[in-house]
Amino acid sequence: VSECLFFFGSVRLNTMGKAPKGPKHPAKKFFTIAAALMAIAAILSLITLFVPWSMKMPNSTAHYSYHLWWNCYWNPQSTTDMVSCQDNVYQVGSGTSFIPVFSDTKARGYFMATQAFAVIGFVWSVLALLLLVVVMSKIWTRPMSMAALAACMVFFAWVFIMLAWIMYLVYAEHPVWGKLPGFPWNTSVGTFTNGSTPVRGYSYGFIISIIAAFFALLASLVACLGLNKLRTWYPVQEPQAPMMEPTYYPPITVPAPTPYYPSVPSYPTAAAPAYPTAGAAAAYPTVPQPYYLPAY
């Protein structure tokens, strides 16, 4: 008995906490994959906001890195190994530190467009991811409007992320490098004339932005597949047998059973033994009683 109790107790413990698996909606797997791809694109888009998009090494003593919000310069041969950074300057005018647009109107427009599309792409990626999660939580209610909105948001997130690296490509190929004499902050670094050299030097931010756009594109395609499956799929119910009307019968009366008493077997009995009887009782003598006359 103790072994049986132990066995059933262990089975009960193993099954506790495991919810029964219900039916799965076929569109949910598409939205799940789209949400995973969108999460990767959002993380990559966030990284691009803080890493350099271009790195230039015009000589052995001058290295430059261009971020979306600041730029840095350092001398790899310096014993102090110090990196000097400053915020990006977008004014159009004369000067030696107007980096990264180099006092060029077109370069300023291209670079600021890159900044705007990078931020908008990240924000739309996060919003699209959240909306995909909501769609998955309400998948059995067939939220067509919400699913269509999620697919559109994923698509536009891909568009904004793609436009970010496209605009930076246009900026980096625009001939502005060294347009200002004494670039970047002092005349000891060197002189670049006529500004006929593009920036280029594509680095981490540019490459990661392309990868993020690729994942966003995959998420958009998968979200469209999920939307189509949600639109065309309906749960199939198994055919049920027709219900037959119940037939009512009169109640069956059963007579009360007659009590039955089993017969008791009789067995022959032996005659009682005869005992001798005493003789007739002896007669007792009678005693004469006196007679008294009544008194007058």
C-alpha positions in Angstrom: 0.0 0.0 0.0 2.8 2.4 0.9 4.5 1.8 -2.5 1.2 2.6 -4.3 0.8 5.8 -2.3 4.3 6.8 -3.2 3.8 6.1 -6.9 0.5 8.1 -7.2 2.0 10.9 -5.1 5.0 11.3 -7.4 2.7 11.3 -10.4 0.6 14.0 -8.8 3.7 16.1 -8.0 5.0 15.8 -11.6 1.7 16.9 -13.1 1.1 19.8 -10.7 1.7 23.2 -12.3 1.4 22.0 -15.9 -1.6 23.7 -17.5 -3.4 21.6 -20.2 -2.3 22.5 -23.7 -5.2 23.9 -25.6 -5.5 24.4 -29.4 -3.1 26.8 -31.1 -4.1 29.4 -33.6 -2.1 28.9 -36.9 -1.6 32.6 -37.3 0.0 33.0 -33.9 3.3 31.4 -35.0 3.7 34.0 -37.8 3.1 36.9 -35.4 5.5 35.3 -32.9 8.3 35.1 -35.5 7.5 38.6 -36.6 7.8 39.8 -33.0 11.1 38.1 -32.5 12.5 39.6 -35.7 11.2 43.0 -34.7 12.8 42.8 -31.3 16.2 42.1 -33.0 15.7 45.0 -35.3 14.8 47.3 -32.4 17.8 46.3 -30.4 20.1 46.9 -33.4 18.5 50.2 -34.1 19.2 51.3 -30.5 22.8 50.3 -30.8 23.2 52.4 -34.0 22.4 55.5 -31.9 25.6 55.2 -29.8 28.3 53.7 -32.1 30.3 55.5 -34.8 29.0 55.4 -38.4 32.3 56.4 -40.0 35.9 56.2 -39.1 38.6 58.0 -41.0 42.4 57.5 -40.8 44.0 60.0 -43.2 47.4 59.4 -41.7 49.1 57.5 -38.9 48.6 60.3 -36.4 45.0 61.3 -37.0 42.0 59.0 -36.5 38.4 60.3 -36.5 35.1 58.7 -35.7 31.7 60.1 -36.6 28.7 59.3 -34.4 25.2 60.6 -34.9 25.5 63.1 -32.0 29.2 63.7 -31.5 32.6 63.2 -33.2 36.0 62.2 -31.8 39.7 62.6 -32.7 42.7 60.7 -31.3 46.3 60.1 -32.1 47.1 56.4 -32.0 50.9 57.2 -31.7 50.4 59.4 -28.7 51.8 58.2 -25.4 48.9 59.7 -23.4 46.4 57.9 -25.6 43.7 60.6 -25.1 40.6 60.8 -27.2 39.1 64.3 -27.8 35.4 64.4 -28.5 32.9 67.2 -29.2 29.3 67.6 -30.1 28.4 67.7 -33.8 28.2 71.2 -35.2 25.6 71.8 -37.9 25.9 75.5 -38.6 26.7 76.7 -42.1 29.5 79.2 -42.1 33.3 79.6 -41.9 35.3 77.8 -39.3 37.5 74.9 -38.7 35.4 72.8 -36.3 32.0 72.6 -38.1 32.0 68.8 -38.1 30.5 66.7 -39.5 28.8 68.8 -42.1 31.8 71.0 -42.9 29.7 74.1 -43.5 28.0 72.4 -46.4 24.2 72.9 -46.7 23.5 69.6 -48.5 25.7 67.7 -46.1 23.8 69.2 -43.2 20.5 68.1 -44.7 21.7 64.5 -45.4 23.2 64.1 -41.9 20.2 65.5 -40.0 17.9 63.2 -42.1 20.0 60.3 -41.0 19.6 61.3 -37.4 15.8 61.7 -37.7 15.2 58.4 -39.5 17.4 56.5 -37.1 15.4 57.7 -34.1 12.0 57.3 -35.8 12.9 53.8 -36.9 13.8 52.8 -33.4 10.6 54.2 -31.9 8.4 52.6 -34.6 10.2 49.3 -34.0 9.4 49.3 -30.3 5.7 50.3 -31.0 5.3 47.6 -33.6 6.8 45.0 -31.3 4.3 46.0 -28.5 1.4 45.9 -30.9 2.4 42.4 -32.1 2.4 41.2 -28.6 -1.1 42.6 -28.0 -2.3 40.9 -31.2 -0.9 37.5 -30.1 -2.7 37.9 -26.7 -6.0 38.4 -28.5 -5.5 36.1 -31.4 -8.7 34.0 -30.8 -10.9 37.1 -30.9 -9.7 37.6 -34.5 -8.5 41.2 -34.2 -8.2 42.0 -37.9 -7.9 45.8 -37.5 -5.2 45.5 -34.8 -3.3 42.9 -36.8 -3.4 45.1 -39.9 -2.2 48.1 -37.9 0.7 46.0 -36.5 1.7 44.8 -40.0 1.7 48.5 -41.2 3.8 49.6 -38.3 6.3 46.9 -38.9 6.5 47.9 -42.6 7.1 51.6 -41.8 9.7 50.6 -39.2 11.6 48.9 -41.9 11.2 51.9 -44.2 12.5 54.3 -41.6 15.5 52.1 -40.6 16.3 51.7 -44.3 16.1 55.4 -45.0 18.5 56.1 -42.1 21.4 54.2 -43.7 20.4 55.4 -47.2 20.6 59.0 -46.2 23.9 58.4 -44.5 25.2 56.7 -47.6 24.2 59.9 -49.6 26.0 62.0 -46.9 29.1 59.9 -46.8 29.4 60.0 -50.6 29.0 63.8 -50.7 32.4 65.5 -51.2 32.8 67.5 -48.0 35.8 65.9 -46.3 38.5 68.5 -45.6 36.5 71.3 -47.1 37.7 73.6 -44.3 41.4 74.4 -43.9 43.2 73.2 -40.9 40.7 70.3 -40.3 39.6 69.4 -37.8 40.5 71.7 -34.9 44.1 73.0 -35.5 46.5 73.5 -38.4 48.9 70.8 -37.1 46.7 68.0 -38.3 46.9 68.8 -42.0 45.1 70.7 -44.7 42.5 69.2 -47.1 41.7 71.4 -50.1 38.5 72.1 -52.1 36.5 69.6 -50.2 36.5 67.1 -53.1 36.8 64.0 -51.0 33.8 62.1 -49.5 33.7 61.1 -45.9 33.0 57.4 -46.4 34.9 55.2 -43.9 31.7 53.3 -43.1 31.8 51.8 -39.7 29.7 50.0 -37.1 26.6 52.2 -37.1 26.1 52.1 -40.8 26.6 48.3 -41.0 24.4 47.5 -38.1 21.7 49.8 -39.5 21.6 47.7 -42.7 21.4 44.5 -40.7 18.5 46.0 -38.6 16.7 46.9 -41.8 17.1 43.3 -43.1 15.5 41.9 -39.9 12.7 44.5 -40.1 12.0 43.5 -43.7 11.7 39.9 -42.7 9.4 40.8 -39.8 7.2 42.8 -42.2 6.9 39.8 -44.6 6.1 37.4 -41.8 3.6 39.8 -40.3 1.8 40.0 -43.6 1.6 36.2 -43.7 0.2 36.1 -40.2 -2.4 38.7 -41.2 -3.4 36.7 -44.2 -3.7 33.5 -42.1 -5.8 35.4 -39.6 -8.1 36.6 -42.3 -8.7 33.3 -44.0 -8.6 30.7 -41.2 -11.6 29.7 -39.3 -11.8 27.0 -36.6 -13.3 23.8 -38.0 -15.8 22.2 -35.7 -16.3 18.4 -35.8 -19.7 17.3 -37.0 -22.0 16.2 -34.2 -24.5 13.3 -34.4 -28.1 14.5 -34.6 -29.9 14.6 -31.3 -32.8 12.1 -31.1 -35.9 13.0 -29.1 -36.2 10.9 -26.1 -39.0 8.3 -26.0 -41.1 8.1 -22.9 -42.5 4.8 -21.7 -45.1 4.1 -19.0 -43.7 3.2 -15.7 -43.4 -0.6 -15.1 -45.3 -1.7 -12.0 -43.9 -4.7 -10.3 -46.1 -6.6 -7.7 -44.9 -6.8 -4.2 -43.0 -10.0 -3.6 -44.8 -12.7 -1.5 -42.8 -13.4 1.6 -41.3 -16.8 1.6 -40.6 -18.7 4.7 -38.6 -21.8 4.3 -40.0 -25.0 5.9 -38.2 -26.3 9.0 -37.4 -30.0 8.8 -38.8 -32.2 11.5 -36.9 -34.9 13.1 -38.3 -38.0 15.0 -38.2 -37.7 18.8 -37.7 -40.5 21.2 -40.5 -41.4 23.6 -40.0 -40.1 27.1 -39.0 -42.8 29.6 -41.7 -44.1 32.0 -41.0 -43.6 35.7 -42.6 -45.6 38.4 -45.5 -43.9 40.2 -46.1 -44.0 43.9 -49.2 -45.9 45.1 -52.4 -44.3 46.2 -52.0 -42.0 49.1 -53.0 -43.6 52.4 -56.3 -42.5 53.8 -56.0 -40.3 56.9 -58.3 -41.0 59.8 -61.1 -38.5 60.3 -61.3 -36.7 63.6 -64.9 -36.1 64.9 -65.7 -32.5 65.5 -67.7 -31.4 68.6 -71.1 -29.9 68.1 -72.2 -27.0 70.1 -75.9 -26.0 70.5 -76.6 -22.4 70.0 -77.5 -20.5 73.2 -80.8 -18.7 73.5 
